[in-house]
Amino acid sequence: MKRTSKGRLWWWISILVIAVAGVLAGYFLGMEQGRKETEKPPAEKALPPKKQAAPPEAPVAKGPVILPETKELKPPDEKTYCERIDQEIQGYFRYLNAKGYVKHLGEGLDTYAQFKTMVRKLSAKLPIPAGEAIDSTIISDNIFLFFRVLDKNDFRLTRDLLKNEGDTLEPTLDLFYRWLTLGSRCPDPEGIRPSQSVLYHYAGFFLNTIGGRSYLFRRSLGLRLLCSYYSLLILQEADKQGKNSYGIDVLPFIAPLAREIALYPDFRFKQTYLKNLEEMEKDYLKKRQ
């Protein structure tokens, strides 16, 4: 009786061992098969049907066009173009006047009227865009420029605009760049639009002085990159017209800015900026040959 029980026990143990061995063999065989499937070269796998390449999201602007919208906005005649820019500028400030954070700054605040006052103030007190190594007072004047020219209401409006309108930074700066650089092309009955000399001084200030660069480095990265980009365009135009009166060397600023813009992930028109900077660098290198 004992011998029979012992024989049955070994019989059940043998079955259990065989079952476990089978399960393990199946498991490792499955792993090996999966590994082989994974290691198959791409040519052995069925290729998905080819899809037509999607059209590019944003065409690269050429020539004087800065953003794709600029090309679409430019009408066949100058008068219509000037009217269109003026309407867009005034429409932008009507949009701001309706914002809650603007109304909170003061009842009946007219942002367009305050903007014009700010432009007049800044045009009357120009920064010095070069010469800091020669005269230390230039550094001090540039560092405290905005604090000496603008008042607390100007700072409050500017601060709240940058805080609340960051998502529209690219089209907004493009619009104001086109408006600022109209020159004598369009009428300016109120005499608000800054002259090319004013633009040149501020472009050099932001790129070429300690005060201007430190101001931009306290702002968001996107704003700093775009302000530097448009400042380069203004300085390039001054060079073309022989009006780079301080002899600011534009070339050293181009490549570092292009590298930063290439790494910045949030620009919708990144390829346009990079293309314009590439052409700008080629022009300056060609002149030095």
C-alpha positions in Angstrom: 0.0 0.0 0.0 2.8 2.4 0.8 4.6 1.4 -2.4 1.5 2.2 -4.5 1.0 5.6 -2.9 4.6 6.4 -3.5 4.4 5.4 -7.1 1.3 7.5 -7.7 3.1 10.5 -6.1 6.1 10.2 -8.4 3.7 9.8 -11.3 2.0 13.1 -10.6 5.3 14.8 -10.0 6.5 13.7 -13.4 3.4 15.0 -15.1 3.8 18.4 -13.3 7.5 18.6 -14.4 6.6 17.9 -18.0 3.8 20.5 -18.0 6.1 23.2 -16.5 8.8 22.3 -19.0 6.3 22.7 -21.8 5.1 26.0 -20.6 8.7 27.3 -20.3 9.7 26.0 -23.7 6.7 27.7 -25.2 7.5 31.0 -23.4 11.1 31.0 -24.5 10.2 29.9 -28.0 7.8 32.8 -28.2 10.5 35.2 -27.0 12.9 33.9 -29.6 10.4 34.2 -32.4 9.5 37.7 -31.3 13.1 38.7 -31.2 13.6 37.3 -34.7 10.6 39.2 -36.0 11.9 42.4 -34.5 15.3 41.9 -36.0 14.0 41.4 -39.5 15.3 44.0 -41.9 12.8 46.7 -43.1 12.8 45.2 -46.6 11.1 42.0 -45.3 8.2 43.9 -43.9 5.2 44.9 -45.9 5.5 48.6 -46.8 2.4 50.8 -46.2 0.8 52.3 -49.3 2.6 55.5 -50.4 1.0 58.8 -49.5 1.3 62.0 -51.5 3.5 64.5 -49.8 1.7 67.2 -47.9 2.1 70.7 -49.2 4.4 72.9 -47.1 2.7 74.7 -44.2 4.2 78.1 -44.8 5.9 79.3 -47.9 9.2 81.1 -47.6 9.0 84.8 -48.4 11.4 86.3 -50.9 12.7 89.8 -51.5 11.3 92.5 -49.3 8.5 90.3 -48.0 9.0 89.4 -44.4 6.1 87.1 -43.6 3.8 85.1 -45.9 0.9 87.4 -44.9 2.8 90.4 -46.2 2.7 89.1 -49.7 -1.1 88.5 -49.5 -1.7 91.9 -48.0 0.3 93.8 -50.6 -2.3 95.2 -53.1 -1.5 96.3 -56.6 -1.5 100.1 -55.8 0.2 102.1 -53.1 -2.9 104.0 -52.0 -4.8 100.9 -51.2 -1.8 99.4 -49.4 -1.4 102.5 -47.3 -5.1 102.5 -46.4 -4.9 98.8 -45.5 -2.0 99.2 -43.1 -3.7 102.2 -41.5 -6.9 100.2 -41.0 -5.0 97.3 -39.5 -3.1 99.5 -37.0 -6.3 101.2 -35.9 -8.2 97.9 -35.8 -5.5 96.5 -33.6 -5.9 99.2 -31.0 -9.7 98.9 -31.1 -9.2 95.3 -30.3 -7.0 96.2 -27.3 -9.5 98.8 -26.0 -12.1 96.0 -25.7 -9.9 93.9 -23.6 -10.7 93.5 -19.9 -7.1 94.0 -18.7 -6.9 97.3 -20.6 -10.2 98.6 -19.2 -8.8 97.7 -15.8 -6.0 100.1 -16.3 -8.3 103.1 -16.6 -11.9 103.8 -17.7 -12.1 105.0 -21.2 -8.4 104.4 -21.8 -7.5 104.9 -25.5 -4.5 102.6 -26.3 -4.0 104.2 -29.7 -3.7 107.7 -28.2 -1.3 106.4 -25.5 0.7 104.6 -28.2 1.1 107.8 -30.2 2.2 109.7 -27.1 4.8 107.0 -26.4 6.1 107.1 -29.9 6.6 110.9 -29.7 8.4 110.5 -26.4 10.8 107.8 -27.7 11.4 109.7 -30.9 12.4 112.8 -29.0 15.0 111.0 -26.8 17.2 108.8 -28.9 19.6 106.2 -27.5 23.2 106.2 -28.7 23.8 102.9 -30.6 27.6 102.8 -30.3 30.6 104.2 -28.5 30.1 102.7 -25.0 33.7 101.7 -24.9 34.8 105.3 -25.5 32.4 107.1 -23.2 31.1 105.4 -20.0 28.2 107.9 -19.7 26.7 106.4 -22.9 26.2 103.1 -21.0 24.4 104.8 -18.2 22.2 106.8 -20.5 21.3 103.7 -22.5 20.6 101.5 -19.4 18.1 104.1 -17.9 16.7 105.3 -21.2 13.2 103.9 -20.9 12.9 104.9 -17.2 13.8 108.5 -18.1 11.4 108.7 -21.1 8.3 106.7 -20.3 6.0 107.1 -17.2 4.4 104.5 -15.0 1.2 104.3 -17.1 3.3 103.5 -20.2 5.0 100.7 -18.3 1.8 99.3 -17.0 0.2 99.2 -20.5 3.4 97.7 -22.0 3.7 95.1 -19.3 0.1 94.0 -19.5 0.2 93.8 -23.3 3.3 91.6 -23.3 1.7 89.4 -20.6 -1.7 88.9 -22.3 -0.9 89.1 -26.1 2.1 86.8 -26.2 0.3 84.4 -28.5 -0.1 87.0 -31.2 3.5 88.3 -31.0 4.5 87.3 -34.6 1.7 88.8 -36.6 1.7 91.9 -34.3 5.4 92.7 -34.7 5.1 92.0 -38.5 2.3 94.6 -38.7 4.2 97.2 -36.7 7.4 96.6 -38.7 5.5 97.2 -41.9 3.9 100.3 -40.5 7.2 101.7 -39.1 9.1 101.2 -42.3 6.6 102.8 -44.6 8.7 106.0 -44.7 7.5 108.5 -47.3 5.6 105.7 -49.2 2.4 106.5 -47.3 1.0 109.8 -45.9 1.4 110.5 -42.2 -0.9 113.4 -41.5 -0.4 113.3 -37.7 3.4 113.0 -38.0 3.4 109.9 -35.7 5.5 107.4 -37.7 9.2 107.5 -36.6 11.8 108.5 -39.2 14.4 106.0 -40.5 17.0 107.7 -38.3 14.9 107.0 -35.2 14.5 103.4 -36.2 18.2 103.1 -36.9 19.1 104.4 -33.4 16.8 102.0 -31.6 17.8 99.0 -33.8 21.4 99.7 -33.0 20.5 100.2 -29.3 18.9 96.8 -29.0 21.6 94.9 -30.9 24.8 96.8 -30.1 24.6 98.3 -26.6 24.7 96.9 -23.1 21.5 98.8 -22.2 19.5 97.6 -25.2 20.7 94.0 -25.0 20.1 93.8 -21.2 16.6 95.1 -21.7 15.8 92.4 -24.3 17.3 89.7 -22.1 14.8 90.6 -19.4 12.0 89.9 -21.8 10.7 86.5 -23.1 12.9 84.6 -25.4 10.4 84.9 -28.3 10.2 88.7 -28.0 14.0 89.0 -27.7 14.6 87.0 -30.9 11.9 88.8 -32.9 13.1 92.3 -31.8 16.7 91.3 -32.7 15.5 90.0 -36.1 13.6 93.2 -37.0 16.5 95.3 -35.7 18.8 93.5 -38.1 16.4 94.2 -41.0 16.4 97.9 -40.1 20.2 98.1 -39.9 20.6 96.2 -43.2 18.3 98.8 -44.9 20.4 101.6 -43.4 23.5 100.0 -44.8 22.0 99.7 -48.2 21.1 103.4 -48.2 24.5 104.5 -46.8 22.9 105.7 -43.6 24.7 103.5 -41.1 26.2 106.6 -39.5 27.7 104.8 -36.5 29.3 102.1 -38.6 27.6 99.2 -36.8 28.9 95.9 -38.0 25.8 93.8 -38.7 27.5 90.5 -39.8 28.6 89.2 -36.3 24.9 89.4 -35.1 23.4 87.3 -37.9 24.7 83.7 -37.3 24.1 83.7 -33.5 20.6 84.9 -34.0 19.9 82.3 -36.7 21.1 79.5 -34.5 18.8 80.7 -31.6 15.8 81.0 -33.9 16.5 77.5 -35.4 16.3 76.1 -31.9 13.2 78.0 -30.8 10.2 75.7 -31.2 7.3 78.2 -31.1 7.7 80.3 -34.2 5.2 79.8 -37.0 7.3 81.5 -39.6 10.7 80.2 -38.5 11.7 79.1 -42.0 11.0 82.6 -43.3 13.2 84.2 -40.6 16.0 81.8 -41.3 15.8 82.3 -45.0 16.0 86.0 -44.7 18.9 85.8 -42.3 20.7 83.4 -44.6 20.4 85.8 -47.6 21.5 88.7 -45.4 24.6 86.9 -44.3 25.4 86.0 -47.9 25.1 89.7 -48.9 27.5 90.9 -46.2 30.0 88.1 -46.9 29.9 88.9 -50.6 30.7 92.6 -49.8 33.8 91.5 -47.8 35.3 89.4 -50.5 
